[in-house]
Amino acid sequence: MTSHQYVLSIKTKILIIRFSSIGDIVLTTPVIRCLKEQIDGECEIHYLVKQQFSTILKGNPYIDVIHEFGNSLKKVTEGLEKEGFHYIIDLHKNVRSSYVKKRLPGLSFAFDKLNVKKWILVNFKIDLLPDLHIVDRYFDATKALGIENDGKGIDYFIPEEDKISTSEMFGADPGSYVVFSIGAAHEGKKLPLYKMIELCSIIDRKIILLGGDEDIDNASAIAAANSNVINVCGKLRLNQSASAIEQATLVISHDSGLMHIASAFNKKIISIWGATVPKFGMYPYNAHPDSIMIQADHLKFRPTSKLGNKNTRKERRTTEEIDLTRILEAVDKLWVGG
C-alpha cells in the first residue's frame, strides 16, 4: 500500500497601499521586490492604486494583482474584504488608507511621514530630519516582517508595447540627446518658462522635452524659441516617456516623477530644486554616482513649503535665482558620446 504525505502550503497574501503619484509609486518598488523575494514560502503581492497611475505597475513581475480605483474607494474596499490579506503595508498613510485598513482583516504597518519635522524645517529652518531617503523610511513598514532593503535600487518595467524607437519616432538616436523633463506637481518646483527657454538656448545638444498635457503650452514656447529642441510633451504615454529616458545620455529634471524613473534606469541626472529641498528625502535614489543636484544654495529661506505649492514671491525666487550656467557646466561635465 502506498503511503502519501500531505504538506499544507500556506500562501502569504500582502496588500501594499500607495494611491499616487508617479514618483511616490516608483519609489515603493524596492519594497515590492523585497517582500516578494524575502517572505518565506509562497507570497502573493497585491497593490492598491488610483486608476490613472496603475500603468506604472502593470509591467512589474513582483506584483500578482493590481487593484485600481477611480471615484469609489468604498467599492474597491468591499472587494478587498474578500481577499483575506495577512498583512497590509500602508505606504500612503492618510485618511483614505486608514479607511481601507480599518475594513480589512490582517495586521497593518505604516511608515513615518515626518510631517512635523518637515513643518519645523519649513517654518523655523530647524533641521530635525534624519539623513534618510523615503525609500528607507518605507522599509520601516516591513521591519516586523523581517524584510530588509536589498540595496538594488528602484525598478521600472516598460511593457514591450511601450518601448519606442526614438530614431523612428522623433529622429533622435539613442545616446544622442538630453531629456529635459519640464514638469512638476507644483510651480514652486519648476524653473519659470523664460529660464527654461534660456537654458535650452545655451545647451549645445539635442534636447527632448518630456511632460504631460499640462506642460504642452510651456513646451511649445520652448521649442518655438530653440531649434535644438524636440517637443513630445503630451504626445507620449508615460511608459513611452520612460523608454525615451532609458535611451537618453543624461536627464535634466525638476523634482518630479520622471526624475525617479531616470534613477531606476541609472541615468546621469541633473536635478533642479526650488521650493523643496533634497533633505525631505525625495532625491534620486541610488542614482548614478555622477548625478548632480542644482539649487539656489544662497537662499537661506528655503525650503518655503513642503510641496512647492505656495506661489509666494519668496517661493518663486527659489527657481528664478538658480544660476543656469551651473546646469550648463553640469551638462558638459556629464555628457559622454554625444
N, C-alpha and C positions, 0 to 999 in steps of 0.2 A: 504494500500500500504506500503510495507516495504521500509524503507529508509536505504541507505548504506553510511557508512563513509569511504572514501578512504584516506589512510595515505601514503604519499610519503616517501619511505625508501631510504636513501642515503648511499651508501656503500663508505667508505673511502679507497682509494687504495694507498698503500705506497710501494715504491721501496727502498730497502736497497742495497747499493753497497759496497762490500768488495771482491776483487778478490782473494786474497791469504793472508797469508799462513795458515798452520794449527792453530797455536796458535792465530794469529790475528783474524781468523774467529771465533774460540771458544769464544774469549773474546767479540764478538759482541752479544752473546746470551742473556745477560740481557736486552739489548736494544730491541731485537726482542720481548722478552716476555712482557716487559713493554708497548711497543707500542700496542701489540695485546690486552692486558688487560686494558689499560687505555684510549684508544681512545673511545670517545662516539659513541654508535651505532655500526653498523657492520663495521668491519675493515678487509681488505684483504691485507696480507703481502706478497710481492714478494721479492726475493733475487737474485742479480746478482753476479755470482761467476765463477771462472775458472773451467772448466770441471773436472780437476783432484782433485779438493777439494770439489766437491759437495756432496760426500759421508758423509762428516761431518754434513751436514744439513738435510739429507734425512729422518732421524727419528724425526725431530723437529716438534712437533704438532702445534707450533705457526706460522709456515710458510705455506702459501697456495700454492705458486708457486715458484719453483726454476728455474732460467734462467741460463743455462750453456753456456759458450763459449769456443771454442778451439782456432783456428787460426784466426778467423774473428770476431772481436768485432763489426765491421760495420754491419755485417749481423744480429747479435742478437739485435743490437740497432734499426735496422729497424723494427724488430718485436715488440720491446718495445714501439715504437712510437704509436702503435695502442691500447695500454693498457689504456691510459687516466689516468695516475697517478696524484693524487692530490699533493703528496709530494715525494721528493727524498731525502733520508738520505745517504749522502756520507761519509762512514767510511773508505775510502781508501785515497781519496784526492790526486790524482796525475793527470798527463796529460790525461790518459785514462778515468778516472772517469769524468774529466771535459768535455771530448769529448761526453760522454754519456749524461751528464746533459744538454749540450747546444742543444741537439737534442730532448729533451723531454719537453713537457709542464709540468706545475706544479711548485710549489715552491721547491727550493732545499736548503738543510742545510748541513753544514760540521763541522768538529771539528778542533782544533788547534793541529798540529803535533809537535809543539815546536822545530822544527828542528834548528832554530837559537840558541836557548838556549842550545840544546844538543851540537851543534858545539862549543859553547863557553866553555862548561864543558870539552869537549874532548881536545880542543886546548889550553885553558888557565887555566883550573882547577878552574874556577869561576862558582859556582853553583847558577844559577838563576831559576832552575826548581822548580815548585810547588810540594809539597808533595801530589801528586795526581796520582792515578793509571790511566792507559789509559782507563779502563772501564768508569771511572767517566768523563774523557775527551770525550769519545764517547757520553755520555749523554748530553754534551753541544750542540750537534747537534739536540737534541729533545726539548730543553727548550722552543722554540717558540710554540711548540705544547702542552705545559703544562705537559710533561712526566717527571716523577721523578723516580729515582732509588729505587726499592722496597727493596733493601738490601738482596735479596735472593741468591746472588751469581750467578755463571755461570752454564749453562746447558750443559749436553751431553747425548744424547739419542741414545742407542745402538739398532739397529734393531734386532728383535728376531733371524733372521737367522745368525747373527754375534756374538751372545752370546755363549761363549765356555765353556766347562768343562776343567779346567786346569788339573784336575786329569787324565782325559782320554787322553787329547791331549799331555801333556808332563810330567805327573807323579808328579805334584805339587798340593797338596790340597790347597783350598782357605785358606788364613791366615797363610800359612806355608812358605812363600817366600818373598824376597825383589825383587822388579823390579828395574833394572838399565837401564835407558834409555840412551844409549851411544852416540846418535847422536845429532846434532845441525846444524843449517843452515850454520854456518861458523866455521872454525878451531879455531878461537880465543875464541870461547865459550866452547871448549871441552878440557878435560884433554888429554894429549898426551897418546898414546897407552900404553907405558911402565907403566904409572901411573895407567891406568885403570886395567892393568893386576895385578899390585901390590895391588891395592885397593881390588879387588876380592879375592886375596890370604889372606888378613888379616881379612876379614869379615867371621865369622864362621856361616854363614847362607846359605840356598839355595837361589841362585840368578838367576833370569830370565833376560836375556839380550833382550831388545827390541830396534828395529831400522828398518830403511828401507834398500833397496837394496844397497845404498851407504855405509852402515855400515857393510856389510857382512864380508869383509876381516878382519876388526878390531875385530869383534865378534868372528870369527873363531880362531884368535890368542889368544884372552882372554880365550875362552873355552878350547883350547888345553893346556893352562897352569894351569887351575883350575878345579878340579873335582867337585866342588860345583856349577858350572855354567851350566845352561841350555840355549843354544843359539837358539832363534827363530827369530833372525833378518832376515828380508826379507821373512819369511815364513808365516806371518800373514797379513791379510788385516788390515787397520787402525782401523776399528771398533772392530776387534778381539783383537788387541793390547789394545784397550780401555777396553775390557772385562777382559783381564788379569790384567790390572791396577786396575780395580774395585775390584778384588778379592785378591789383594796383601795386606800384612800387612803394608808396607811402600814403598815409591818410592824415589830412588836416580835419579836425573836428572840434566842435563845441562839446560841452558836457552833455552827451546825448546817447541814445540807444545805439546808433551806428558806430559810435566810438567803442562801445563794448563788443560789438560784432567784430570790429577790426582787431581788437585784442584777442578774440577767440582764434583768429587766423594768424596770430603772432606778427601782425604788421607793425612797421615803424609808425608810431603815432605822434603827431604834434597836436596836443590837446590844448584848447583855449579855455581859460577860466575867468569868469567875470564876477557876478554877484555871489556865487557859491565858491567853495574852496575844496581842494583835494582832501583836506583833513576830515571832511564829512564822511569819507570812506568810500567814495564812488569813483575814484580814479581808475584808469585802465588796469585791470587785474592781471598779474603775471604777464605784463606787456613785454614786448621786445625790449631788450636792455638799452637800446639806443633811443627809445622814445623820450620825448621832451614835453614838459608842461610849461605853458606860457601864461603868465598872469601879471596884472599890474601890481607888482610887489610893493611899490611905493605908497599905495593907498592903504593906510592903516585902518580905515573904517570898514574894510572887507573882513568877513562876509556881511552883506547887507540884508540878506534874508536866507531862509533855509532852502527855498526853491527857485529864487531868482524871479519872483512874480510881483514885486512891489512897485516897479516902474516909477521910482522916485528919481530926482536929479542925481543923487548920490549913486543909486544903482546903475543908472545909465553911464555914469563916469567909469564904472569898473571895466567896461569894454571899450569905451571911447578912448581911454588913456593907455590902451595896450600899444606898445611900440611895434609897428608892423615889420620893421627891419629885423627884429628878433625872430619873427616867423620865417622871413626870407632866409636869414642865416641858418635856421634850423633845416629848411628845405635843402639848401645847398650842402649842408653837412651830411644829411641822411640819404641824399639821392645816390643811388647806385644803378648803373646800367641804363640810365635814361638816354 
